[in-house]
Amino acid sequence: MVRETYFVTPKGELHETNVGTQMNAFEIRATKEEKMKLERTIEKLRSQKYVQQNDFFSLNHYNEDEVDSHRDWTDEAIYELYEMIHRLGTDKTKAQIDQMGVLSALNHNTRN
């Protein structure tokens, strides 16, 4: 399995070259299959954001159980994304994610 280097930006874009120092991107090494799985996970998150941003008139915003369900789904999807980036990441990327504490915080939220 050949692993290529990719850079994942905070906006969920994958680049084959470093996007520079202006944007902090996570460097990963992934096979084509892993890259495709990462892209699907990013698209899953984007689709949820789109629904939340454009569903202004939904009464679900006032239904706490429904809101909690959306929050839980989003937390799980973000956890999946960060876990994947951490697993595929370089030592520097792993250290960045560990320092952020995002995996332990999201794991706590998604496992309650």
C-alpha positions in Angstrom: 0.0 0.0 0.0 1.5 3.3 -1.1 0.9 6.2 1.2 0.9 9.7 -0.1 1.3 13.0 1.8 -1.8 15.2 2.1 -2.6 18.3 4.0 -6.0 18.7 5.7 -7.1 22.3 6.2 -9.4 23.6 8.9 -12.0 24.1 6.2 -11.9 20.4 5.4 -10.0 20.6 2.2 -7.3 18.1 1.2 -4.3 19.3 -0.6 -1.3 17.4 -2.1 1.0 20.3 -1.3 1.5 22.3 1.8 -0.8 25.3 1.8 1.7 27.5 3.5 2.1 28.9 7.0 -1.0 31.2 6.7 -3.3 28.2 7.3 -2.5 25.5 9.9 -3.0 22.3 8.0 -2.6 18.8 9.4 -0.1 16.7 7.5 -1.2 13.1 7.0 0.1 10.0 5.1 -2.7 8.0 3.6 -3.5 5.4 1.0 -6.0 6.2 -1.8 -8.7 4.2 0.2 -7.9 6.1 3.4 -8.0 9.4 1.6 -11.5 8.5 0.1 -12.8 7.6 3.6 -11.5 10.9 4.9 -13.2 12.7 2.1 -16.5 10.9 2.9 -16.2 11.8 6.5 -15.6 15.5 5.6 -18.6 15.5 3.3 -20.8 13.9 6.0 -19.9 16.9 8.3 -20.5 19.4 5.5 -24.0 18.0 4.8 -25.0 18.3 8.5 -23.8 21.9 8.6 -25.8 22.7 5.4 -29.0 21.3 6.9 -28.5 23.2 10.2 -27.7 26.5 8.5 -30.6 26.4 6.0 -33.4 24.9 8.1 -34.3 28.2 9.7 -38.0 27.5 10.2 -37.8 24.0 11.6 -39.5 23.6 15.0 -36.9 21.1 15.9 -34.7 24.0 17.2 -37.1 24.2 20.1 -37.2 20.4 20.8 -34.3 19.8 23.1 -34.2 16.0 22.4 -33.9 16.8 18.7 -31.2 19.4 19.2 -29.2 17.0 21.5 -29.5 14.4 18.8 -28.0 16.8 16.2 -25.3 17.8 18.7 -24.4 14.1 19.4 -24.3 13.3 15.7 -22.0 16.3 15.0 -19.7 15.4 17.9 -19.4 11.8 16.7 -18.7 12.9 13.2 -16.0 15.4 14.4 -14.5 12.8 16.7 -14.4 10.4 13.7 -12.6 13.0 11.6 -10.0 14.0 14.2 -9.4 10.3 15.1 -8.7 9.6 11.5 -6.4 12.6 11.1 -4.6 11.6 14.3 -4.2 8.0 13.1 -2.9 9.0 9.7 -1.0 12.0 10.9 2.7 12.6 11.1 4.3 12.8 14.5 3.9 16.6 14.4 0.2 16.3 13.5 -0.4 13.7 16.3 1.3 16.1 18.8 -0.8 19.0 17.6 -4.1 17.0 18.1 -2.9 15.7 21.4 -2.0 19.2 22.6 -5.5 20.4 21.5 -7.1 17.7 23.7 -9.9 17.4 21.1 -10.0 13.6 21.1 -10.4 13.2 24.8 -13.0 16.1 25.0 -15.0 14.7 22.1 -14.7 11.1 23.4 -16.1 12.3 26.7 -19.0 14.0 25.0 -19.8 11.2 22.6 -19.6 8.4 25.2 -21.9 9.8 27.9 
